[in-house]
């Protein structure tokens, strides 16, 4: 029985080299998410407060009632 021979040919890769990325730690992901959530919360609350104040200044009762319902989600005790 004759032995089989295997020949390997290596070719240089001509494409763009990929760089391995480090995984971001869970604590950093969580804290950044919490900070972004807090920023969005305060910004949205401030926008609704400004709109409520504008509705009061313009004496627009319907808009004030609608905005007050939306604002109730931001205050709870």
Secondary structure by P-SEA (a helix, b strand, c coil): cbbbbbbbbbbccccbbbbbbbbccaaaaaaaaaaaaaaaaaaaaaaaaaaaaaaaaaccaaaaaaaaaaacccccc
